Amino acid sequence: MIRYNEVSITTWISRDFTTLTPHGKLLWLYLLTGPIRRPLPGIYRAGIGSCTDDLGWSAEAFKKAFSELADKKMAVADWVFNVIYLPNWSKYNRPPANPNVLKSWLGMLDAIPDCDLKNSYIQTLVDVSVDNNTYTELINEWVCERQDKLHRVEVKKVVKSIARDLKPFIDLAQDYSSSVREVFPKLSIFKNGSVPEELVKSGAAELEKLHRLDGISPESISEILKWIISSYDETSNFNWLSNLQSLKSIRRKSSNGNTKWENIVMQYATVLSKGSKKERKIDYSDVTNSPI
C-alpha cells in the first residue's frame, strides 16, 4: 500500500474544485489520496460500500457528493462492476517512469473488471505512451494477450509501426534452431529436414523483444542459449532444449508465473554458482535480479 500521494497545488484554485460543496471537495481529495488508491493512478476497483466505510458517510450523502464530481466530469463510475474512473488522470499524474513501472501498471489493470471505463483507461494510457515505442509495444502485447477476456468492450489496438532490427538475433536463432533439429530431427516444425526461414525469423523477433523490452544484452542471450544446447543430456528427466524447441515461447509465462527465460536464467545461475567464479564471462545483472 502506498503511503504518500501527490496532489497539485492548483487543485485549490481550479474552477471545478472551488465550486464544489464541502462534501464534494472532501470526496475529491478522498479519491486522490484515500485508501482505495493504488500505484495505478486514475482508476479504482471500489464500490459505494467501501467508500462510505472510509468516509463515515451514508450512501445517500456519498451519491449526492459523487454526482457533483460526475456533473463536472471529474469522476465517473460503473456501479455494476464497482469501477471508479478519473477521466483527467493523465493531466495530473506522471507517466510510467520506465518499462518495469508500466508492466506493473498493466498487471494491476488485470484486477480491474472489464467494462467501458477500463477501455477508456487503456486508450488514455495508449495516448500518453504514443511517443515511446517500447511502451506502445508493451501495451499492444498486453491487449492482444487479453483480447478474449476483454470481450465486453471493443479494445482499440494501437496501430504504430515500430522499427525492429532483427539482424543481431538472426544468427542466434538460426544456430539454436539448427541445434534443436540435430537433436530432434523428426519434429514437425522442421519441414523436409531443414530449418524454415519463418521459424528463424519468429525466434529472432522474440530474442529482439528480450533485448528491447526486457533489457537483456545480446551477449547474455547468446551465452544462455549456448548453455541450453551444451547442457542437453538425453539421460536426464528434464532438459531445457526439449522444453524450448522453438524460441517463439521463450518469453511465455510458465505455471510458476515466471517466463521460460526467467526460469532458465535462475537454473543457469544456480549451476554457475556451484562452479568456479572464473567461469563467469559476463555480468549477469542485466539477465536476472536473482543473486548468483
N, C-alpha and C positions, 0 to 999 in steps of 0.2 A: 504494500500500500504506500502511495506517495505521501510525503509529509508536507510538502510545500507546493503551491501553485502560483503562477504568475498572473497578475491582473493588471491591465493597463491603467495608468493614472487617468487617461482620457475617459474612462468609464464614467467618472463622476461629473463630467461636463458634457457628455453626449446627450443629444436631444431625446433619444429614446429612453435612456435611463432616468434622466431628470424629470420626465413627465410620468413616470410610474408612481403608483401608490407605495407607501412604506412596505406593504406586503409584497408588491411586485418587485421592488428593489431587493428585498431580502431573498426572495426566491431566485432572482437572477444571480446574486452572489453565491447562493447555495449551489446552483448549477455549475458555477465556475470553480468553486473551491470545496464543495461538500464531499462527504464520504462516498457518494455514488461515482465520483470522478476517478478515472483510471489514467495511466500514462497515455492511452489512446484518447486524443482530445476531440471534443465536439459531438460525441455520440455515446449514449449510455444505455445499458440494459437495466431499467428501473421502472417499477410500477408506482401507482399512486400511493399504495400502502407503505412501501419502503420510504418514500419521500415524506409522507406525513408523520411516520415514526421518527424520522430525523428532526423534523421541524417542530413537532409537537402541535400540529395543526389538525383541524377536522378536514375531511375530504372535500367538503363544500368550500372551505377557505382556500385550500390548495387549488381547486379547479378555477376559482374566481381569479386568483393571482396568476395562474398559468395562462388563462385566457388573455390577460393583459400582454404577456410576452408573445403569445401566438398572434394577436392582432398586429403587433409591430414586427412580426416575422423574426423575432429574436430567438424563439424556440418553438418547435413543433413536436408532436408526439403521436405515436401509434399505440393506443392503449390496448389494442387486441394482442400485439406482440410485446407490449411494455418496452418500447424503444423511445427514447427522447433524443432529439437531434437539434443541434445549434447550427443553422444554415450558414452563418458567417464565421464559423470557427477558424477557417484558414486565414482570415484577416488579422486575427489576434493571437494566433499560435505559431510558433516556429515550425518550419517543415522538418521532416526527419533529418537528424544530424548526419547520418551515414546509413549505408545499406543494412547494417545489422539492426538499427533502430526501426527502419522501415519493415524489415522482416518481423520484428517484434509486434509492430502495429498490425500487420496483416494477420499474425497469429491471434491477436486479441479480437480482430474482426470476426473470427470464426465463432466467438461466443455471442455475437450479436445476431438475433433471429433474422432470417431472410424476409425483407419487406422493402417497400418503396423507399423508405428513409435510408436504409442501408445502401440501396442502389445509388441514391443521391450522394451519400458519403463517398462511395467508391469513385464516382465520377469527379467529385471535387478533389479527391486525393490524386486522381489522374491529372487533373488540371494543374495542381501545384507541383507535380513531378515531371511535367511535359518536357522541360529543358534538360532533364537528366536521363540519359539513355539507360543507365543501369537501373534507376528507379522504375522507369517505364517498363523495362523487361521484367523486373520482379513482379510488378502489379499484373502484367499480362499473364505471366505464368500462374500466379495465384488465382486469377479469374478463370483461366482455362481449366485448371485442375478442379475447380468447384462449379463448373458450368451446370452440371446436373443438379447440384444442391441448390443452386440459385434459380430454380425453375419458376418460382413465384414472380420473379421480376425479369425484365429483359435487360441483361447486362450489356452495356455498350463497351465493346473492346476498343483498346487503343490501336489505331492504325498509324504506325510510325515505323519508317524504315530505319533499321539500326545496322550500321556498318560493322561487319564481323570479319576479322582476319583469321581465317582457319589455317593459314599456311604453317604456323609453328606447331600445329597439332595434327596435321595430316599424316606425317611420318610416324608419329607416336601411335595413332590409331591404326595405321597400316601394319606396323610391327606387332602390335598387340593382337590384332585380328588374325594375322598370319600365324602367330604362336598358338592361338586357340585352334586354328584349323589343323595345325600339325598334331595336336593332342587329340582333338575331336573332329576328325575329317568327315564323319558322316552326319554332322549337324545339318539341318535343313537350311540354315542361313547361308551355307556355302554351296551355291549353285554351280554345278559342273566341276566341283572340286576347287573352285577359285574363290577369292575374297571379293565380293561385289563392291563396286565403287560406292554405291549408295550406303552400304554398311560402314565404310571407312569415313564418308562424309558425315553421317549421323553421329558416329563416335567422336569425330573431331569436333563437332558442334557442342557435344556435351563436355568435352575437355576444355573447350574455349569458355564455356559457362563457369566451369570450376575456377578458371583463371579470372575472368571478368567479373563475375557476380560474387564468387566466394573468396576471391583474393589469394588463390593458390598459385604459386610460381610454376612456370613450365618445367623448371628443374626438379621441383618437388614431385610434380605429376609424373615425370619421366622415371624418377627413381622408384616411386611406389609401384608403377606398372611393371617395371623390371623385377621388382621383388615378388609380385604376384606370379609372374611367369617362372622365375627361378625357384620359387618355393613349392611349386606343384609336386605332389607326391601321390602317385596312384594308389599307394597302400594306405593312405590316410583317409579317415572317415569324412573329413571336410577339407576342401581346397577352395581358395578364392577364385582360381581360374575357372573351375567348373561352375561356381556360383555367379560369376560375372563373365558369361560367354559373349555378351555384347556390351559395349561401352555405353549404349543408349540408356542403360539402367544404373549407371554409376552414381547418379545423384538422387535416385529413387529412395523413398523412405522405407526402412525396414521395420519389422514388428516391434523393435525396441524404441522406435521414434527417431533414431539416427538415420542418416543416409548411408548407403553402402560405402561410400567414400569414407565417411567418418568412422565406420566400424573397421574398415580395412586399416586406416591410419592408426587407430587405437591398438589393433593387434600388432601392427608393424612396430609401433613404439614399444610395446611390451617385449617383443622379440629382440629389438635393438638394445633395450635396457639390460638384457641378460648378457649381451656381448661386450666387447671392448669399446670404449668411447672413441678409440682411434678409428673405428669402422664408420663413424658418422662423417659423411662427406658434406652435408649441408645443414643449415639451421632450419629446424622444423617448426619455428614459431609461427610461420605462415600456413602450416599444414594443419595444426591442431592446437587447441588450448590446453590439452591434457598434458600433465607433467611427464617427461620422458626419463 
